[in-house]
Amino acid sequence: MNTLLSEREDMTEEEKSLFLHDLKKVCKEYFEADGRYSVDVARTEKGFSVCVIFDAVRVKKFRKPR
């Protein structure tokens, strides 16, 4: 385990961008979104609070995989 990563206080803008890029792929499976995403990472008593915000136009129908 890389201890430097576990002791950091924040993500870089590049890391946030990479995270959101990956997350958008997942969100597209469940939502039709307007394309604007943001992330906020804050230090908490137990670690971090991560908040991802985006506007969804609609919730897509999906089924349990067989």
MOFENHU-V145957 format. One record per residue. N is the residue number from 1. RES is the residue in three letters. PHI is phi in radians with two decimals (999 if undefined). Layout:
BEGIN
n=N res=RES phi=PHI
n=N res=RES phi=PHI
END
This chain:
BEGIN
n=1 res=MET phi=999
n=2 res=ASN phi=-1.46
n=3 res=THR phi=-1.20
n=4 res=LEU phi=-1.06
n=5 res=LEU phi=-1.19
n=6 res=SER phi=-1.32
n=7 res=GLU phi=-1.80
n=8 res=ARG phi=-1.28
n=9 res=GLU phi=-1.66
n=10 res=ASP phi=-2.71
n=11 res=MET phi=-1.69
n=12 res=THR phi=-1.28
n=13 res=GLU phi=-1.09
n=14 res=GLU phi=-1.14
n=15 res=GLU phi=-1.13
n=16 res=LYS phi=-1.09
n=17 res=SER phi=-1.11
n=18 res=LEU phi=-1.12
n=19 res=PHE phi=-1.06
n=20 res=LEU phi=-1.14
n=21 res=HIS phi=-1.03
n=22 res=ASP phi=-1.18
n=23 res=LEU phi=-1.14
n=24 res=LYS phi=-1.01
n=25 res=LYS phi=-1.07
n=26 res=VAL phi=-1.21
n=27 res=CYS phi=-1.07
n=28 res=LYS phi=-1.12
n=29 res=GLU phi=-1.25
n=30 res=TYR phi=-1.99
n=31 res=PHE phi=-2.37
n=32 res=GLU phi=-1.74
n=33 res=ALA phi=-1.97
n=34 res=ASP phi=-1.46
n=35 res=GLY phi=1.68
n=36 res=ARG phi=-1.71
n=37 res=TYR phi=-2.21
n=38 res=SER phi=-2.50
n=39 res=VAL phi=-2.36
n=40 res=ASP phi=-2.23
n=41 res=VAL phi=-2.03
n=42 res=ALA phi=-2.24
n=43 res=ARG phi=-1.28
n=44 res=THR phi=-2.20
n=45 res=GLU phi=-1.07
n=46 res=LYS phi=-1.78
n=47 res=GLY phi=2.61
n=48 res=PHE phi=-2.42
n=49 res=SER phi=-1.93
n=50 res=VAL phi=-2.04
n=51 res=CYS phi=-2.10
n=52 res=VAL phi=-1.91
n=53 res=ILE phi=-2.14
n=54 res=PHE phi=-2.72
n=55 res=ASP phi=-1.63
n=56 res=ALA phi=-1.79
n=57 res=VAL phi=-1.35
n=58 res=ARG phi=-2.74
n=59 res=VAL phi=-1.66
n=60 res=LYS phi=-1.36
n=61 res=LYS phi=-1.43
n=62 res=PHE phi=-2.54
n=63 res=ARG phi=-2.17
n=64 res=LYS phi=-1.12
n=65 res=PRO phi=-1.12
n=66 res=ARG phi=-1.62
END
